[in-house]
Each structure stands twice: as structure tokens, then as C-alpha cells.
């Protein structure tokens, strides 16, 4: 039974989902870092919000951990690079609190435009300073969106409804999508000189850190206002403070800060700054939504291999997972075969090509390719899985190529895997029989029909009389029982292949004996 640890406050409904689906769950919010490290090794999944920090140190002591689920959008409290290197899937819930966060940004824009917090405090203090709080209308103003993804597009929709002019900077925003949203796609430079209000809706990555800094803030029209309900670190707080004091920026509304909890910040002393304590997702509806979503996603992955909203792995829907599973197993076995044969040499892998024909060509191929890469790389490097295999291949400079063939071949489905090294090229082909059973059909262009077995012996030899007898005798003398025996050859008297399924691992010394037999070119014990 998989075990999941919930280390932050989540709705009890999330616990109920795990339990209902047969997953053991422990609810332990508020763990200190040392406490988390002490127990994380017992769990397959970790469900968090923003408080828990999933660091490299945590991941290093979590050998069972397969998935980290973040109930929310941002994953800056997770070391995604280290998680990927260790083969841990990192998921978030990008849609559960999208409306809530977008509404908060709109609310902050209203509060900033009409100075609502200061006016409320003044009125409650017994003052009636009607003339002090002169606001501005949103009608006909230009709103500049930095980031127009899920949340940004909702903000755009609301702003258009307020009769604002919306311009958006987002490298991933297509012209067609901009037209659908009723926004104008612009570059950042143009947004800065045109916007009356600027609101940020982008993740915090290296390219977006301090995207509003001293230089870019200076390009804003004097009297512009800034709203940030996305991530602390998108705005340079020192530069913002200077601009607010000088009057370059008329006001700012901030829900997020560079350091949180933000209990002391120079911006708090300014009257033209509206602040809230990271409330973007703080509604009852959003908290319930993200808790339910992360629990379902993690349960799907742990029980069926379905992957939703992963940061570091291709998505596989719950509907796709059962259909993809045998194809992924086939891809992994083909990769493992080539990887084990390649591991016996010293030459480096330069290219891995995966070709898909028939039904395989119609599927979601990213997880299949990831499975094939994991199969190839594991014998050479150890702990490689579908999560970290593409990264490992990229880091090693391996060129990975996918080819789709629409032609109809001899088999209803076929996956061909080719590995090119400095010394040679190896190619294997496989199909599925009885709908879901992987079968090898070709090695190096030689037809060999063989099912994969946990323990196998692979031999290449010269096709001459006497080899099979000597080979069988050598195994018999060592007490090795042959389960299945598969042969293939390129041509009469040419290269031949022998693939044997064994009931148990090959005893020590037998492989060396087989390698000394006449006509043997290569012998390798395999495991799947």
C-alpha cells in the first residue's frame, strides 16, 4: 500500500480521498525541517502547500519518494532540479485557485485606485477626510499584464468587463489567443510606456526575477500603479520603494514579498502601498479545490501511473494510463536490452532514435520516449527513470530523436529503438501480442521472435554447425535450465543471434564459459 505524508494544512477532504482510494496517509502539518528529514524515507508521496520546503537534503533521505504534490501553483518551495535528478515527479494544481487569485488581483487594483484601506482606517479613527482620498477610475485606463496564462487571462477578462484597455506581454501568448481574450499582445518595452496599471502573473524563474527593477520601473509612465499577486521576487522592492517615494509610481498593491512571512518591510511605512499576507488563494472554495485536486492527482499517479500537471514529466491522463502501460513497458524493455548490450562496451552513446509505427504512432509518445530513455540509461548509470531520463540524456549531450511512420507494416504496432555510439549502431524492434504483452521481433535487423523474461542470455555467434550443441551442453553442465530458446540469423553462414530465457539468474562463471565457446562473438546476461 502506498504511503503519503501531508506536511502542510490541507482540507480533511484530501485525507478522505487518499483513504478511500486505499492509500495510507499521515497528516503531520508544521514539521520542522529536521523532523521532516527524519521520517520522509517512509513515504511514497508528499503533499504540501507553501510552508514545507522540499530541499535537496530532504530528497536525499527519501529513497521511496515518487511524487511531491503542491496544492497550489508555485513550486518555488520545491527543489525541482534535485527532485528531477532523483526521479521524483513534482505536481502542482494550476487551476484550483486561478479564479480566486485573479479576483484578488482585481480587488487589490480597486483598493489601490480608491485608497480603500487608508480611507477605512481613517474613517474608523473618527475622521471624515473626504477630500484627502481622491482616487482614480479604472474605466478607460490601460492595464498592462506581465504574464497572460491561466490567471492572467482571467484578470484580462475581468478588466475588459470593466472597460479597461488591456495590453499583455507574454512570450507564449499567441496572436489568436490574444484576439480571443480581447487583449493586445505587446513587448515589455511598449507595455511599460503605455500602462496605467501593471499587474504581474508569471512564475518566478531566472528570466522573470526582478522583471520590474530600477531600469524597467523608470520606463513606466509617471503615476502608474503596480499590483503583484503572483510571486515575491518579480519586483525589486528597493527600486519600488524609491519609485514610490519619488512619485514615479503612484502606488503599489502587494500580496507577495521577497521574504515571507513579511513581518517587517520598508514598504509597510508608505501610505500609497496596499499589503495583504499572501491571500491570493485564501478563499474557502480555492482551499477545498486545490486539496481535492492534489489528492486525486497523487492517488492517480501512485495507483495507475497517471500524471497530471507535472512540472518535470509529460502528462499521462487517467484514461490514457491503462492504454499506455503496455507500450511503455515495451519501450522500457527495448531500451533495457540495448542499454545492457551497450554497457558492455566503453563507447559513449551519441544518438538515441525512437521510431513509432502503427498504433504506437497514434499515442501520446512523450511518456513512451521517456520510458525508452530510462531503459537505455539505467544499465549505464543506475537510478534513472521516466522523470529524470530526458534530463540525463540532455546533460550527457545525447541527441534524442522521434520519428513517426504512418505506413502500415507487418505488425499492428511497432517500436524501433536505435542507439548510435562511437563504435557501432544497435537497433531493436518490438511489438505487442495478445493486446498487452511486449515481444521482441528484431535485433540488429535479424528477426528474433522472443518474449521478454526476467532472466535471459544473449549470444551473437557465427552461423556454423555445432554451435547449438556445444552451447546447450555448456548450460546443461552448469545445471542451467533453458525455459525458451530463440534463434535468428542474417544469412546462411553469417551472423546469428541466440536469445535464451532462464528460470533463474545465470550462475557465476557460466557466462565466462559461454564466451570461450567456438564461434561465439558476444555473450551477455540480461535482466528485465
Buried (B, 14 or more C-beta within 10 A) or exposed (E): EBBBBBBBEBBEEBBEBBEEBEBBBBBEEEBEEEEBBEBBEEBBBBBBBBEBBBBEBBBEEBEEBBBBBBBBBBBBBBBBEBBBBBBBBBBBBBBBBBBBBBBBBBBBBBBBBBBBBBBEEBEEEEEEEEEEBEEBEBEEBBBBBBBBBBBBBBBBBBBBEBEBBBBBBBEEBEEEBBEEBEBBBBEBEBBBEBBBBBBBBBBBEEEBBBBBBEEBBBEBEEEBBBBBBBBBBBBBBBBBBBBBEEEBBBBBBBBBBBEEEBEEBEBEEBEBBBBBEBBBBBBEEBBBBBBBBBBBBBBBBBBBBBBBBBBBBBBBEBEBBEBBBBBBBBBBBBBBBBBBBBBEEEEEBBEBBBBBBBBBBEBBBBBBBBBBBBBBBBBBBEEBBBBBBBBBBEEEEBEBEBEEBEEEEEBBBBBBBBBBBEEEEBBBBBBBBEEEEBBBBBBBEBBBBBBBBEBBBBBBBBBEEEBBEEBBEBBEEBEBEBBEBBBBBBEEEEBBBBBBBBEEEBEEEBBEBBEEBEBBEEBBBBEB
